[in-house]
Amino acid sequence: MTEYPFGIEEEYFLVDQRTGGVKTKLSRAFMTAARARLRGQLMAELLQSQIEVATEPLGCPAAAREQLQLFRKVLAEVGREHRIGILAAGTHPLARPQQHRTTRKRRYTKVIDELGMVGLNSAICGLHVHVEVPDPDKRVEIMHRMVPFLPILLALSTSSPFWAGTETGLLGYRNALNDAFPRSGFPEMFRSLAEYEEYVGALVGSRIIADATYIWWALRPSLRHPTLELRLTDSCTCVDHAVAIAGLYRALVRHLVNHPEVNASYSALVRGLTEENRWRAQRYGTDGTYVDTRTMAPKHFSVLLEETISLVREDLLSLGLAEEIPHLADIRAQGTSAHRQLQFFRARRQQGKSRTAAFRSLVRWLCASTEAGRFIEEDPHRNSSRDREAA
């Protein structure tokens, strides 16, 4: 039996191939055709401009790559028939809150009624990773001991430097938007399953939430699966980045299960410092300096990542994840999707393109890179007539 099986969920934006803007109305024909091929692994999302795919429970990274590449290939093929592209990033560079429509589903309608503009501001796409931890009590314990590692995972995933046609100054703006949600951010400091269940029971009993799926923490015990679900990370444009981050998270889960002394002294002090590290991950990503919560000393991300990989090296090897180590190093050396988006956009501006034309080029490049599962070298329609008009 596979040790620590895992699953990956990716959220994508649906893009109008003619304009580069989001598809504000979900195409039934597109979804029908795509579901005929992907079946239950394709789902609608809160907003009609987004969809989600989910792998089966997996045992190895090769299977994860294969499934994620298949999802993107199928959606690209079906999308071409309907003039729809897919875009994997934490935010769509051009989308504005007032454009979005809620998916017609009772759960989603209730969420928007409850959250108002906060809900419409949720046009953000994440990478969610489930790792099995069969013991429910262990899941709550591991959840808290995992928190100090979360900023590292976020920094590796950053893909949301733009929002509503604006350069935000952050590499991971998606998390800043997500913080407006209730029951978001880091999990509360429950130290047992009983405390967690009492919290959920009080919210359900007060008719504030229907069940635990309305708890949108960065990390949470899954209601439907015997897993601990990572939710903090941005949707990754590159498949190798998504699988490598999932692999590191999986190795960290195994390490914490087998080494109960690691982060056993998780406290309000450590949580406070980790919150600061989360902000730095949003703002600076892999370029930043962080507080080592064990030594209270400042450390550059590259050192922190190297030390973390060293800490879980045995777990990575045991789980067959050795090939993910170079991918993690590549993210650090070559940059995340956020770095590449900023580089691409700024280069187009320096070439004399207008902001509108540069953003449209960026969206096309992101869609093409998403569908390829890797970063492509150039804008696939660099000199389109629409660009010339916008310039």
Residue pairs with C-beta under 8 A, 6 or more apart in sequence:
2 58
2 59
2 60
3 254
3 318
3 319
4 131
4 132
4 133
4 250
4 253
4 254
4 319
5 57
5 58
5 59
5 131
5 132
6 57
6 58
6 64
6 129
6 130
6 131
6 132
6 227
6 246
6 250
7 54
7 55
7 56
7 57
7 58
7 129
7 130
7 225
7 227
8 54
8 55
8 58
8 64
8 67
8 68
8 127
8 128
8 129
8 130
8 242
8 243
8 246
9 52
9 53
9 54
9 55
9 127
9 128
9 129
9 130
10 52
10 53
10 68
10 71
10 88
10 125
10 127
10 128
10 235
10 236
10 242
11 45
11 50
11 51
11 52
11 88
11 125
11 126
11 127
11 128
11 235
12 50
12 51
12 52
12 53
12 75
12 86
12 87
12 88
12 125
12 235
12 370
13 22
13 49
13 50
13 86
13 87
13 88
13 89
13 92
13 95
13 123
13 125
14 22
14 23
14 26
14 27
14 30
14 48
14 49
14 50
14 51
14 84
14 85
14 86
14 87
15 21
15 22
15 23
15 84
15 85
15 86
15 87
15 92
15 363
15 367
16 22
16 23
16 83
16 84
16 85
17 79
17 83
17 84
17 85
17 367
18 83
18 386
19 360
20 94
20 359
20 360
20 363
20 364
21 94
21 95
21 99
22 49
22 92
22 94
22 95
22 99
22 100
22 123
23 48
23 49
23 84
24 48
24 49
24 99
24 100
24 101
25 48
25 101
26 44
26 48
26 49
26 51
26 103
27 82
27 84
29 82
30 78
30 79
30 81
30 82
30 84
31 42
31 44
31 51
33 78
33 81
33 82
34 42
34 74
34 75
34 78
35 42
37 74
37 78
38 53
38 71
38 74
38 75
41 53
41 54
41 55
41 56
41 67
41 71
42 51
42 52
42 53
42 71
42 75
43 51
43 52
43 53
43 54
44 51
44 52
44 103
44 105
45 51
45 52
45 103
46 102
46 103
46 108
46 111
46 112
46 119
46 122
47 100
47 101
47 102
47 103
47 120
47 122
47 123
48 100
48 101
48 102
48 103
49 92
49 95
49 99
49 100
49 101
49 123
50 123
50 125
51 75
51 86
53 68
53 71
53 75
55 63
55 64
55 67
55 68
56 67
57 130
57 132
58 64
58 67
60 320
61 243
61 244
61 246
61 247
61 320
61 321
61 323
61 324
64 242
64 243
64 246
65 239
65 240
65 243
68 239
68 242
68 243
68 373
69 239
69 373
72 86
72 88
72 239
72 370
72 371
72 372
72 373
73 371
75 86
75 371
76 85
76 86
76 371
78 84
79 85
79 86
85 367
85 370
85 371
86 367
86 370
86 371
87 363
87 366
87 367
87 370
88 125
88 159
88 235
88 236
88 237
88 366
88 370
89 125
89 159
89 160
89 234
89 235
89 237
89 337
89 341
89 366
89 370
90 124
90 125
90 126
90 157
90 158
90 159
90 160
90 172
90 173
90 174
90 234
90 235
90 338
91 123
91 124
91 125
91 159
91 160
91 162
91 163
91 173
91 174
91 177
92 123
92 363
93 162
93 163
93 165
93 341
93 345
93 359
93 362
93 363
93 366
94 162
94 164
94 165
94 359
94 360
94 363
95 123
95 164
96 164
96 165
97 117
97 120
97 121
97 123
97 164
98 120
100 120
100 123
102 108
102 109
102 112
102 119
107 210
111 119
111 214
112 119
112 120
115 122
115 181
115 182
118 180
118 181
121 177
121 180
122 177
122 178
122 181
124 160
124 174
124 177
124 178
125 174
125 234
125 235
126 174
126 231
126 232
126 233
126 234
126 235
127 157
127 230
127 233
127 234
127 235
127 236
127 242
127 245
127 246
128 229
128 230
128 231
128 233
129 229
129 230
129 233
129 245
129 246
129 249
129 250
130 222
130 225
130 227
130 228
130 229
130 230
131 227
131 228
131 230
131 249
131 250
131 253
132 225
132 226
132 227
133 139
133 142
133 226
133 227
133 228
133 253
133 257
134 226
136 193
136 221
136 226
137 192
137 193
138 257
139 193
139 221
139 226
139 227
139 228
140 190
140 191
140 192
140 193
140 195
140 196
140 221
141 191
141 192
142 228
142 253
142 256
142 257
143 187
143 219
143 220
143 221
143 228
144 187
144 189
144 190
144 191
144 263
144 266
145 256
145 262
145 263
145 264
145 266
146 219
146 228
146 252
146 253
146 256
146 263
147 186
147 187
147 219
147 263
147 266
147 270
147 271
147 274
148 263
148 266
148 270
148 274
148 277
148 293
149 252
149 308
150 186
150 218
150 219
150 230
150 232
150 274
150 278
151 274
151 277
151 278
151 280
151 281
151 290
152 248
152 281
152 301
152 304
152 305
152 308
153 230
153 232
153 233
153 245
153 248
153 249
154 172
154 175
154 232
154 233
154 234
154 278
154 281
154 282
155 171
155 172
155 281
155 284
155 285
155 286
155 288
155 301
155 336
156 233
156 241
156 244
156 245
156 248
156 286
156 305
156 328
156 331
156 332
156 336
157 172
157 233
157 234
157 235
157 236
157 241
157 245
157 336
158 171
158 172
158 234
158 281
158 282
158 285
158 286
158 336
158 337
158 338
158 339
159 172
159 174
159 234
159 235
159 236
159 237
159 336
159 337
159 338
159 341
160 168
160 170
160 171
160 172
160 173
160 174
160 234
160 338
161 167
161 168
161 170
161 171
161 172
161 173
161 338
161 341
161 342
162 168
162 173
162 341
162 345
162 359
162 362
163 173
163 177
165 355
165 359
167 342
167 345
168 176
169 283
170 176
170 282
170 283
171 282
171 283
171 284
171 285
171 287
171 336
171 338
171 339
172 234
172 281
172 282
172 283
172 285
172 338
173 282
174 234
175 232
175 234
175 278
175 281
175 282
176 282
178 184
178 185
178 216
179 185
181 216
182 216
183 209
183 214
183 215
183 216
183 217
184 216
184 217
184 218
185 217
185 218
185 275
185 278
186 217
186 218
186 219
186 271
186 274
186 275
186 278
187 217
187 218
187 219
187 220
188 199
189 266
189 268
189 271
190 196
190 199
196 221
200 209
200 211
200 212
200 215
203 209
203 214
203 215
204 210
204 211
209 215
211 223
212 220
212 221
212 223
213 223
213 224
216 231
217 231
218 230
218 231
218 232
218 278
219 228
219 229
219 230
219 231
219 232
220 228
220 229
220 231
221 227
221 228
221 229
222 228
222 229
228 253
230 249
232 278
233 245
234 337
234 338
235 242
236 242
236 245
236 337
237 337
237 340
237 366
237 369
237 370
237 375
238 337
238 369
238 373
238 374
238 375
239 373
239 374
240 327
240 330
240 373
240 374
241 327
241 331
241 336
241 337
243 324
243 327
244 324
244 327
244 328
244 331
245 328
247 316
247 319
247 321
247 324
248 308
248 309
248 312
248 316
248 321
248 324
248 328
250 319
250 321
251 312
251 315
251 316
251 319
251 321
252 308
252 312
252 315
254 312
254 315
254 318
254 319
255 262
255 311
255 312
255 315
256 262
256 263
258 315
262 311
263 270
270 293
273 291
273 293
273 296
274 293
276 291
277 290
277 291
277 293
280 288
280 289
280 290
281 288
281 290
284 301
285 301
285 336
285 338
285 339
286 301
286 302
286 305
286 331
286 332
286 335
286 336
286 339
287 301
288 300
288 301
289 298
289 299
289 300
289 301
290 298
290 299
290 300
290 301
290 304
291 297
291 298
291 299
292 298
292 299
292 304
299 307
301 332
302 332
305 328
305 332
309 316
309 325
309 328
313 325
315 321
316 322
316 324
316 325
335 343
337 375
340 375
341 362
341 366
344 361
344 362
344 365
344 379
345 358
345 359
345 362
348 357
348 358
348 361
348 362
348 379
349 355
349 358
352 391
353 361
353 387
353 390
353 391
354 390
354 391
356 390
357 387
357 390
357 391
360 386
360 387
360 390
361 379
361 382
361 387
364 379
364 380
364 381
365 376
365 378
365 379
365 380
368 376
368 380
369 375
369 376
381 387
